[in-house]
Amino acid sequence: MATPKFIAPSTSFYAELKRRTNAYFEQEGSHPTGNYKLYIKAAVLLSSLVLLYVHLVFFTPPILLALLECVLIGGVTAAIGFNIMHDGGHGSFSRKKWVNELAGLTLNVLGANIHMWTTKHNIIHHTYTNIDGVDDDLDAKPFLRLCENQEHLKLHKYQHYYFWGAYAMLYIYWIFFTDYVKYFTQKVGDIPIKKMTTKDHFSFWGFKVMHFILFVVVPIYTVGFLPWLVGFLVYGMFTGLVLSIVFQLAHTVEHAHFPIPTESTNRIEDEWALHQLKTTANFATKNKVVSWLTGGLNFQIEHHLFPRISHVHYPAISKIIKEACAEFGVTYHEYPKTRTAIMSHISHLKQLALQPVLVQR
């Protein structure tokens, strides 16, 4: 599918959002990138990962404690992705380019690849959010049907029950399969990946080998194959579940739109910023624990409108965006609690499970 275009209105809603947001940072005398709060959080998360890994692999705790620590290291892995890698990958972790690159490389250490992620997430997902056939985040076939114009299969009748298992396998599937598919095809779906340099190739294979040694070879050597297998599955499945749930609550819920480009012109009949507001939802933005752990990805609207602003600023700029939406008559989708967003996601899956008819929203 060719990438669609967005309309360019004479009076841009996005231009007004940028003007107000820039005025906020000028008034506050602060920079849109991360600050000391983010750096302290990064240090806490990275230290936690190292300590948990060392204790699990080299000190072999009792089985129940070991399983608990596998769950914890899975949660920390997801949190590093949300807080450090994600901001670094968008260039919002620091003012310094090399620091952002270093933050982004935490993804490589944890088994995936920042080069593939940049194309899949920064370029495709952030531009063509919820457009089936372009946004790779909607491609969960054949296991899940995530929007109305996707094929309906018999197994989808039960997807609102078994989706937990599918989400739990995301991380393992990602680091051991989909990264390699993207590498060898040099595509995300039908869209070519930015040409890899020699450095990119060495980085891909070097970190893949390093991850395999750290998370497969060394643990098997120290604790044995079966304990490693159980521990790795618990760790990987919890990581996948957390990653999937957080990202799905942002876009595949009842009130999110899944626009279909016009057949004749391949256009989306909205400007880009309005498209982002229609396809994105926030959740639990008053919950500081959720905000801290998810790296502000519960403020998904703010992130999609301003991906180069660090998540530490989202609570402040969300007020600006809400006010502008109210003035311009634009709907701002938000769920007050995490559980209400999860229930909305389940309802969305159930609706798609029971409705095979293709419908354009």
N, C-alpha and C positions, 0 to 999 in steps of 0.2 A: 504494500500500500504506500503510495506517495504521501509525503508529509503535507498536511493541509496548511492553509494560510489563515490568518486572523484579519478581521477588518481593522482599518486604521481610521477611527473617527476624527472629525475636525476638533472636537473638544474631548480630550483624553481624561478619563477618570484616573488612570494610573499616573498621569503627570501631576495631578492634584495631590494624590497620595504621596508621591515622591517629594513634592514641595513641602508638604506638612511634616513629613518625616525628617527631611534635611533640616528644617527649621528647629525641630526638637533637639537634634544633636548639636546644632550651633548654640542654641540656648543653654543646653546643659554643659557645653564645653567638653563633650566626650566623643570618643571615636566609635564607629559602628562595630569594630571587631571586639574580640574578647578582652576581658580585664582580669585583675588578680583573682576574682572569685572563680573564674573558669580555670585558671592555672592551678589553683589550690585543688579544685575538684579533679582535674586531670591527674595531679600527683597522688591524690587519695585513691583513685580508681586503678591507676597503673601499679601502685604499691600493693593494693589488695590483690590484683591479679598475680603478681610475682609471689607474694606470701602464700596465697592459696595453692598455687602450682607447686611450689617447693614443699609445702607440708604434705600435699597429696602424693606427690611422686617420690619424695625421698624419705618421708617419715612414716608413711603407711598407717594412717589412723584406723581405728576400729571401723567396721563396715558401715554402721549407721552414720557415724560422723563423716566417713568418706563420701557417702551418698549425699549427705547434706552439703558438704563442701563442693561436690560436683554441681549441685544446683546453684550454689552461690557463685561459683566461677562462671557458670553459664550466664547468670544475671549480670555479673561484672563485665563479661565479654560484650553482652548487648549494650550495657551502659557506656563502655568505651566507644563502641560504634556510634551510639547516639550523641555523645558529648564531645569526644575528641576527634575521631575520624570524620564525622559528618561535618563539623565546623571547619576542620582542616581541608576537607575535600572541596568545600565551597569557598575557601579562601577567607573565611571569617573568624578563624581561631585567633589569628595574630595579624598585626600590621606587616610583619616580616614574611616574605614569600617562603623562605627556607623553613621557618617554623611551621607554616601551614602544610608544606610538603611532608615534614617530619610527622605532624599529627595525622595526615592522611595515610602515611605508611603503617600506622598501627593496624589498618585493615589487612595489609599484607602479612604482618606478623601473626595475625589471627586466622590466616588461611585463605583469604580472598585476595582480590587485586584491585588497587585503586584506579588503575588505568581503565579497566573494564567498567568499574563503578561510575567513573566520571562520564562516560558516554551514556550508559544505561540510565543513570539517575539525574545528573546535572543537566545534560543536554536533552535527552528524550523525555524522561518523566516530567521534568519541570516545565518543559515547553508544551508538550502535548498530553497533559494530564487527563486521564480517563478517556482517551480516544482509543477505542478498541482497534487493534491492528497496527498501532504505532507505539502506544505506551506499553512497554514490556512488563510492567507491574501487573497488568490485567491478564497476562498470559499464564494461566494456571491449568490449561487443558492438558489431558482430558479429565483431570480430577475434579476441578471446580469450574463452575460457571459464574463469572463475576459481574457480567452486565447483560442486558436484555438482547443485544444483537449477536451474542455468541451462541454457538450450536448447543442445543439441549440434548443431553444423553440420558439414558435410563438411570445411570448411577447418580446423576445430579438430584434425583428425587430425595436422596438422603444426605445431601451435602451439608445441611445445617446441623447434622449430627456428627459426621465424621471429619469435618474441617479441622478440628483440633489436631488430629493425627497428621493431616496433610501439612499443617503449619509447623508442627514439631519437626518435620523432616526438612524444612527449608534450608537451614544452615548447612547441614551435612550434604544435601543435594547441591547447594551452591558451591561449596569449596572443593568438592570432589567430582563435580560433573559440569555444571553450567558455565563455570569459569573457563573450562577447557573447550567447551563448545564455542564460546565466544572467541577464544584465542585462535583456534584452528580455522574457524570460518571468517574471523575478523569482522564479525557483524553482531549487532544486537537486534534480533529479529531480521528485518530486511535492511536495516540502516547500518552502513559501514562504520566501524570504529576508527577513530583517529589513528593514522599510520603510526605504528610502533617503531621507536628508535632502537638501536642496539642496546642502549641502556635499559629501555623498557623490557626488552626480551630477557636480558640478564636478571632484571628485577623480578619478573614474573617467575622464572624458573628457580632463581636463588631463594626467594621467600617461600615458594611451594616446597622446596626441599627442606628448608629450615623448619617450616611448620610441621612437616611429616616427621622429622627427627624429634622435635620437641614434644609433639602431641601423640605420636604413635610409637616410634622406636624406643625412646628413653623410658616412657611409662611401661611398655611391655617388658623391657629389660629389668626394671626395678620391682614391678609388682606382679608380672605374669600376664599372659594373654587374656584369660577370661576376666580377671578383675579390671584390666584396662578396657576391654570391650564394653563391659557393663557401665563403667564410669564414664567412658567417652560417649556412649549413647545417651546417658542421663544428661551429661553436660551439653552435648550437641543438640539434643531435642528440646531442652529447656531454653537454650539460646535461640533456636529457631522459632519456638512458640512466642517468646517475648518480642523478637524482631517482627514477626508476622503480625501479631495483634496490634502493636503500636502503629505500624504503617497502614494496616487495613482500616483502622478506626478513622484514619484521616481522609479516606477517599471512597471506601466501599460500604457506605451506610445508606440508610433510607432516603435521606434528603440530598445526597450527592447526585449530580447530573453526569450522564455519560453521552456527551454530544456526538452526533453523527455529521460529518462534513457533507455539504450539499453535493449531490451527485454530479451536477454539471460543471461547477467551478472548484470543487474540492476546498471549500472554505468553511470556517466556523463563523457563524453569524454573531460574533461577540468580539470585542477587543480582548487582548490577552489577559488583562487584569480581571475583567469580569468573568472570563472563562475560569480563572483560578478560583474565584470566589464561589462560583457555581459548583465546582467539582471537588471542593475541599471543605473539611469541617474540623473544628477544634473540639477538645474534650478536657474536662477537669482542670481548667485553667486557674482555678482558685486553690488547687491542691499543690502546695509547695513541694511536697515529697515527690509526687508524680512529675512535676516540672523539673525537679533536680535530677531524677533518675533517667528521664526520657530525653534530656538535653533540649527541653523546650519544644519537642516535636508534638506535644499536645497543643501548642500554638501553631498548628500547621498552616493556617491562613497567612499568618505573618511571615512564616518561613517561605511559603511559595511566592508571596509578593516581593519579599526582600531576602533572597537566599544568601546574599553576601553580608547581611547583618548577623552578628553572632546572636545565638539564642538567649544570652543573658539580658538582652535588651527587649525581648518580645513582650513581657508584661507591660512595659511602658508604651511601646508603639501600638499594642493592641487597642489601647484606648483611642488613639488617633484614628486608626482604621475603622473602629466601630462608629465613631462620630461621623466620619466621612460617609460610611455606608448608609447611616441613618439620614443624612442630608441628601444623598443622591438616590435614595430609595432602592438601595442594593441589599439583598438578603445576606446576612452574616450567619452562617451555620455554626452552631455551638451546642455541645452536650454538656450539661452541668457536672456530670460525674463519669468516671471511667466505666462503671457498670452500665450506665444508660447507653453509652456509646457501643459497648459490647452487645447489649440487647438489640440495638438498632442494626448492628452488623449481622447478627444472627437472623433478624427479621428480613433483612435484605437478601441473605442467602436462601432463606425459606421461600420468599416470594419468587425468586428465580428458579428454585427447585420445582415449584408447583405450576409455573407459568412458562410453557415452552414457546408461546407466541412471541415473535419478534416485535418489539414496540419501540418506537422512537420517542424519547422524552422531550 
